[in-house]
Amino acid sequence: MSAAVTPRHARHPAGLVGSIYLPRTADALAFAMSTYGIPLLVLSTTRSAALTGAAFTLEWIPRLAAFGWAGSIVDRRGAAVVFHLASLGRALVLAAGAVLLYLYPSGAVASVTVMVLAAATGVLTQFSYVAVETAGAAAGRRAGPRAHRVQAVLLGIDQTATLAGPALAGVLLLAGPPSMLAVVTGFSLLAAMLALRTPPSPVLPARAPKGRPGAGLVTGGRTIRALPALGWLVAGLALSNLATGLLQAAGPVIVVQHFGQSTTAVGLVWSAAAAATLVAVTICRFALDRLGLWPVGVACSVIASLACLAAALAPDYLSYLVMVAVLMAADGGLAVVLRTLRSRLIPPEVFGSTLSATILILLLPFPVAGVLTALTPPDALGHVITACAALQTLGLFCAFARLRTDPALRT
């Protein structure tokens, strides 16, 4: 077929690296640096722990609220357009913040600036994330039986950014807030430019009547209910995320108060977890080639459940670090299974809405874990984590038992 008659969305002159992986890398670095760097920026600027916590809330509440809007707009306008505009908007906001903090390094103007940055970057980052996830799923569909390889690479990019982004933000902050914001602005601009190489969506639902299904979380929820394999897996992973979220929320208390380590040791736990996840994702790529989705998913579920239970009973810091790293590595394998299944099953015209609904379901356990941590006495955290590990095991067992004969995971 000649290029003259090939549909515009079917031509990919840049290939996967230029059109998918490089834009995703730039956006993931901007995502990680802003997510972990903005609270550090607030603390260094205001010297207030209360405002730092408020900034964290201002980052996440708008993100959760933006899911429905983000999915709907991506469905109607296309992933490439939303990705470009969201990244460009984030770059402009960060650049304005860098200028203001250079002119007013402290005082009321600086405090207001960093709080507005927290809220604005949270919303814009959510739009860009939904857009790049939609573009990655489209690339997975085009890859056919090798979709899991594409999803494994994308997850590896995310984990690498999670490993490098917070550390880079912390180092740059030593040179001053404007320097850190300038670098994040650069990554955002790079993502906006590379987004122009992302293949446009093959459908343009924006031209369809407004009453058609395909916008908002309601549509995403209906799509999940219509796809039992996806629904069971999302439900099982949501219960698993409650245990994972509790370990994240209670980590500082466990490491500092229970094991008597420094706050640096808390960061080391999650750096080790990110590194282990990168290794696990690489292994899963080859395992999925030979075994398929269901066996790999079951293996990761068993490992995650046992590791979470062992982390709750860990007698010392080193064993706790190892168990958390193993848990997060297995969780990374489950994420590859979910991403691959998601790209196979969700219809392209409602992918953004359904993606938003699935992510929202998977993130809701994290604030619940925070509430549990706040309400539980430090000495009783081990018992609560053990109970959540049992709930995680039950949820994953039910999900994969239900999916044992499902053709979506046996292909």
Secondary structure in CASP SS format (residue, H / E / C, confidence):
PFRMAT SS
TARGET T0000
AUTHOR 0000-0000-0000
METHOD secondary structure of the structure
MODEL  1
M C 1.00
S C 1.00
A C 1.00
A C 1.00
V C 1.00
T C 1.00
P C 1.00
R H 1.00
H H 1.00
A H 1.00
R C 1.00
H C 1.00
P C 1.00
A C 1.00
G H 1.00
L H 1.00
V H 1.00
G H 1.00
S H 1.00
I H 1.00
Y H 1.00
L H 1.00
P H 1.00
R H 1.00
T H 1.00
A H 1.00
D H 1.00
A H 1.00
L H 1.00
A H 1.00
F H 1.00
A H 1.00
M H 1.00
S H 1.00
T H 1.00
Y H 1.00
G H 1.00
I H 1.00
P H 1.00
L H 1.00
L H 1.00
V H 1.00
L H 1.00
S H 1.00
T H 1.00
T H 1.00
R C 1.00
S C 1.00
A H 1.00
A H 1.00
L H 1.00
T H 1.00
G H 1.00
A H 1.00
A H 1.00
F H 1.00
T H 1.00
L H 1.00
E H 1.00
W H 1.00
I H 1.00
P H 1.00
R H 1.00
L H 1.00
A H 1.00
A H 1.00
F H 1.00
G H 1.00
W H 1.00
A H 1.00
G H 1.00
S H 1.00
I H 1.00
V H 1.00
D H 1.00
R H 1.00
R H 1.00
G C 1.00
A H 1.00
A H 1.00
V H 1.00
V H 1.00
F H 1.00
H H 1.00
L H 1.00
A H 1.00
S H 1.00
L H 1.00
G H 1.00
R H 1.00
A H 1.00
L H 1.00
V H 1.00
L H 1.00
A H 1.00
A H 1.00
G H 1.00
A H 1.00
V H 1.00
L H 1.00
L H 1.00
Y H 1.00
L H 1.00
Y C 1.00
P C 1.00
S C 1.00
G C 1.00
A H 1.00
V H 1.00
A H 1.00
S H 1.00
V H 1.00
T H 1.00
V H 1.00
M H 1.00
V H 1.00
L H 1.00
A H 1.00
A H 1.00
A H 1.00
T H 1.00
G H 1.00
V H 1.00
L H 1.00
T H 1.00
Q H 1.00
F H 1.00
S H 1.00
Y H 1.00
V H 1.00
A H 1.00
V H 1.00
E H 1.00
T H 1.00
A H 1.00
G H 1.00
A H 1.00
A H 1.00
A H 1.00
G H 1.00
R H 1.00
R H 1.00
A H 1.00
G H 1.00
P H 1.00
R H 1.00
A H 1.00
H H 1.00
R H 1.00
V H 1.00
Q H 1.00
A H 1.00
V H 1.00
L H 1.00
L H 1.00
G H 1.00
I H 1.00
D H 1.00
Q H 1.00
T H 1.00
A H 1.00
T H 1.00
L H 1.00
A H 1.00
G H 1.00
P H 1.00
A H 1.00
L H 1.00
A H 1.00
G H 1.00
V H 1.00
L H 1.00
L H 1.00
L C 1.00
A C 1.00
G C 1.00
P H 1.00
P H 1.00
S H 1.00
M H 1.00
L H 1.00
A H 1.00
V H 1.00
V H 1.00
T H 1.00
G H 1.00
F H 1.00
S H 1.00
L H 1.00
L H 1.00
A H 1.00
A H 1.00
M H 1.00
L H 1.00
A H 1.00
L H 1.00
R H 1.00
T C 1.00
P C 1.00
P C 1.00
S C 1.00
P C 1.00
V C 1.00
L C 1.00
P H 1.00
A H 1.00
R H 1.00
A C 1.00
P C 1.00
K C 1.00
G C 1.00
R C 1.00
P C 1.00
G C 1.00
A C 1.00
G H 1.00
L H 1.00
V H 1.00
T H 1.00
G H 1.00
G H 1.00
R H 1.00
T H 1.00
I H 1.00
R H 1.00
A H 1.00
L C 1.00
P H 1.00
A H 1.00
L H 1.00
G H 1.00
W H 1.00
L H 1.00
V H 1.00
A H 1.00
G H 1.00
L H 1.00
A H 1.00
L H 1.00
S H 1.00
N H 1.00
L H 1.00
A H 1.00
T H 1.00
G H 1.00
L H 1.00
L H 1.00
Q H 1.00
A H 1.00
A H 1.00
G H 1.00
P H 1.00
V H 1.00
I H 1.00
V H 1.00
V H 1.00
Q H 1.00
H H 1.00
F C 1.00
G C 1.00
Q C 1.00
S C 1.00
T H 1.00
T H 1.00
A H 1.00
V H 1.00
G H 1.00
L H 1.00
V H 1.00
W H 1.00
S H 1.00
A H 1.00
A H 1.00
A H 1.00
A H 1.00
A H 1.00
T H 1.00
L H 1.00
V H 1.00
A H 1.00
V H 1.00
T H 1.00
I H 1.00
C H 1.00
R H 1.00
F H 1.00
A H 1.00
L H 1.00
D H 1.00
R H 1.00
L H 1.00
G C 1.00
L H 1.00
W H 1.00
P H 1.00
V H 1.00
G H 1.00
V H 1.00
A H 1.00
C H 1.00
S H 1.00
V H 1.00
I H 1.00
A H 1.00
S H 1.00
L H 1.00
A H 1.00
C H 1.00
L H 1.00
A H 1.00
A H 1.00
A H 1.00
L C 1.00
A C 1.00
P C 1.00
D C 1.00
Y H 1.00
L H 1.00
S H 1.00
Y H 1.00
L H 1.00
V H 1.00
M H 1.00
V H 1.00
A H 1.00
V H 1.00
L H 1.00
M H 1.00
A H 1.00
A H 1.00
D H 1.00
G H 1.00
G H 1.00
L H 1.00
A H 1.00
V H 1.00
V H 1.00
L H 1.00
R H 1.00
T H 1.00
L H 1.00
R H 1.00
S H 1.00
R H 1.00
L H 1.00
I C 1.00
P C 1.00
P H 1.00
E H 1.00
V H 1.00
F H 1.00
G H 1.00
S H 1.00
T H 1.00
L H 1.00
S H 1.00
A H 1.00
T H 1.00
I H 1.00
L H 1.00
I H 1.00
L H 1.00
L H 1.00
L C 1.00
P H 1.00
F H 1.00
P H 1.00
V H 1.00
A H 1.00
G H 1.00
V H 1.00
L H 1.00
T H 1.00
A H 1.00
L H 1.00
T C 1.00
P C 1.00
P H 1.00
D H 1.00
A H 1.00
L H 1.00
G H 1.00
H H 1.00
V H 1.00
I H 1.00
T H 1.00
A H 1.00
C H 1.00
A H 1.00
A H 1.00
L H 1.00
Q H 1.00
T H 1.00
L H 1.00
G H 1.00
L H 1.00
F H 1.00
C H 1.00
A H 1.00
F H 1.00
A H 1.00
R H 1.00
L C 1.00
R C 1.00
T C 1.00
D C 1.00
P H 1.00
A H 1.00
L H 1.00
R H 1.00
T C 1.00
END
